[in-house]
Amino acid sequence: MQAIGVLSKSRRVARVLKNPSPSLFNSAERLNTSQQVLAIENADSLPLRRRFHSAALLSANIHRSCSQIGLNHKREFIQIPSSSMVMPTRLFSSEAQEIVNDTADAETVKTVYDKMLNFIVEKRTAPPNAWLWSIIAKCSTHEDIKLLFDILQKHRAFKLSNLRIPDDFNSALCREVTKACVRAGAIDFGMKTLWKHNLFGLTPDIGSAHHLLSYAKQHNDVKLMVKVLKLMKKNDLPLQPGTADIVFSICYSTDRWDLMTKQAKRFVKSGVSLRQTSFDLWMEFAARKADVESLWKIEKWRSEAMKKHSLSTGFSCAKGFLLEHKPESAAATIQVLYQ
């Protein structure tokens, strides 16, 4: 009886091996796949040299496993993520990119200047546009700005004579050049960016003028403000509401009521739509100087531009009424503000 039982079990095992069930085969595949994935994940913690060795061994194991699976069960396939095989290459490429970026950051203005000059003089071709933006961004001293304007002039001359390109650089580049001049304290060069006709191929822009006016505001430099405004007028740069904000702020901070009155009339005649902040400073300054006549003129212009008072303009009007000995009107104005 025992012999018969052993014989029947042997026959069942033979049938299973001859026709394996899909469930058994799938479980074996999943086990094999999980082992391979664990091997890939563990490879991340190995040193770089051992990763290549592990990757090679893993590739061979995968190939053998796929061959066995294809023989036993042709309808099933195992896909190994391609990212795991190219991981070492990515490491090398990222390191190389970091080295290139570090080298570019280490370059000085003189280095970029020499490279651009070599292209223009020796190779007789236009240097890459990225180098021009790079040298602008690197400028930090007056000497750097000198080199920048020298290469701008040479670049402009080369474009005209060799490439027959008469167009100037765009306004965005002009603004960045002015910003670099302000950053380096080279205001004399910054003023040249406002010239309509210049040797550097720069396009005058109101944004450049605002950079210079902001520098004048930071240093309470009235003379610089006047020079910039004259250059703007001479080179047909239109006045803007932002220009008025900066100019009024400089005049207010330096206590130049006469200059504010003069420049404000110019803004009004030019049809500039003044902002609320400009009217705030203008009317507050007039009330502080007890110039009631000017205060009511400004209030008339303000009422035409906007309907409601701000706290600053409202209190300025109240001060004007008090200066005229009209406390009831002053109280009524304040009451309207708080309604």
C-alpha positions, 0 to 999 in steps of 0.5 A: 500500500505504501508503494502504491501511495508513493507511486501516485504522488510521483505521478502527480508531481510529474504532471505538475512539472510537465504542465505547470500552473500559471499561478505557480509560475507567476509567484516564481516570477514575482519572487524573482522580480522582487529580488532584482528590484531589491538588488537595484535599490541596494546598488544606490548605497554602493560606491560609484565603482562598485555600482558599475560592477553590480550593474553588469552582474545584474544585467547578466542575471536579468538576461538569464532570468528573462531567457528562462522565463521565455522558455517556461512561459512565453506569454509573460515578460519582465520589464526592468526600468531603464533609469536604473541602468543609466543612473551612473551616467547621470551622476557624471553628467550632473557633476560635469554641469556643476563644473561648467557653472562654477567655471562661468561664475569664476570668470571676471569682467576682464576675462569675458571682455578678452573673450569677446574682443578675441571674437571681434578682432581675431575671429571677425565674428560676433561673440555669443549674446550670452557673454554680453549679458554675462559681462553686464551682470558681473560689473561691480566697479568703475573699471568694470563699467569702462570695459563694458562700454568699450566692448559695447562700442567695439561690438556696435562698430563691428555690427555696422561695418561687417554685419551691416546691422544698424539696429541698436540693442533692445531696451531691456539690455539698456536698462540692465546696463544702467542698473550695472552703472548704478550698482558700480557707482559709475553715474557718468556712464549711466547718463550716457545710456539716455543719449538718443545718439550714442556710440554704444548701440544703446536704446534710451528707455524711461526705465533707465532714467528711473534707475538713475533717479532712484539713485538720486533719491537714495542719496538726496542728490538734487543736482543729479535729478535735475541733470536726468530730467534735462537729459530726458527732455533733450532725448524725448523720453516721456514723463511717466507717473512713476517719474513724478513719484520719484521727483516729488519724493526727492524735492520733499526730502530735500525741502525744495518747494520751489523745485517741486512747484517747477517740476510739478507744472511740467508734469501737469502740462505734459498731461501725466496722470499723477498718482495718489501718492504724488498728490499726497506729497504735493499737497502735504508740502504745500500745506507745510509751506503755508502756500494756500494758493498753490494748495487749492490749485493742486486740490482742483487738479486732484479732484479732476483726476480722482473722486475721493480724498486720501487721509493725506490730501484730506488733512492737507485741505483741513490745514488749508482751511485753518490757515484761512481761519475757517475752522468749521470748514476744516472740521467738516473736511475731517468729518467727511474723511471718517464717514 
